[in-house]
């Protein structure tokens, strides 16, 4: 149901079928975890050449504009753009915030960070949705996709985020927790797809998600009952 997956090289090697058949965006910067104090202290962890060997469609590099390691992350993106150009490999610039910049998800900051990523040569920018998002889009010279961000409370909240982002100029979304941590990931991802590609309203998409969720529940209940019947027949 997705157009592409954004993931790490390790997960691609171990968890994605070779015949997946969709685009793959590999994370090329990292070197820390959410447990680290300096989450913005990133380096390049995957070369453009290795990404090409893994048949990646693009690579992603984060920049933490204004954080302690801002300069380092900006140089990471600039270097990856240069290296990737040798392979015609698109680069996604991610305007990350982390702990130090958690209050920076507002128009002025995101406009500056997104524009900077584009000026460094990113082919596409991933940033956060905010009030006045249309201005962020208008000041950025390359297409923008919107980050899913923290887990939202309801499916309607997720669909509203997608709808608003698309209607204010984003070309898509890149979601993690709001898909994977959902009780019905296949249902919500189809709802998101309907908003982005089929011009569904939030109400229409929510009805689709609820319908698909109900179908999934019924199939699960049928499977559980059938399994119990088989086990009982084996016992007797």
C-alpha positions, 0 to 999 in steps of 0.5 A: 500500500505504500509508495516507499519505505524509509529504513536502515540498511540492516533492516533492509537486509534482514526484514525486507523481501528481495521482491518487495518491488517498492522504493527504498529510502535508506537512512545514511546518517546516525551514530546515536540512539534516543538514550544518548544525550547528544542525539544530534551528534550524527555522522554518515553511516552509509556511503552512497556507493553502498546504498546503490549496491543495496538498490536504494531509491534514495538516501536520507540525511538529517540536519539539526539546524541550531543544535550543538552539532549543527555544523557537523550535520550540515556538512554531512548533508553537503558531503552526501549530496556530492557523493550521491551525485556520482550515482544519480542517487536522490538525497532526502534532507531531514530537518530533525529537531531532537531533544535540544530543538523540540520547541522548534516545530514552528514556521520560522525555524522550519522555513529556515531549516527546509530552505537550507536543506534545499540550498545544500542540494537535497532533492526533497526535504522532510520536515514537520507540519506547522501553523503557516505551513504554506509559507514553509513550502513556498520558501523551499525550492524542492518538494516537501514531505511531512514527518508523522512525528509523535504518536497521535491519539486517533486515526482522525488526527492522523488523517487530518495531519495528512489532509492539511499537509497535502492541501497546503503544499506537501507532496506526501508524508513519511510516517512511522509510529502512527502506522507501526504502532497502530492496532490496524497498520494496513487500514490506516496506511490505506486511509493515508494513501486515499487522502494523498493519492485519491483526494479523499476527505478526512471523513471519507478516509476515516470511514475507509479505515474503520471499514478495513479495521472491522474486516480485519477484526472479523477475519482474526476472530474467524481464524481464532474460532477455526483454530480452536475447533481444529484443536478440539477435534484433535483432542477428541 
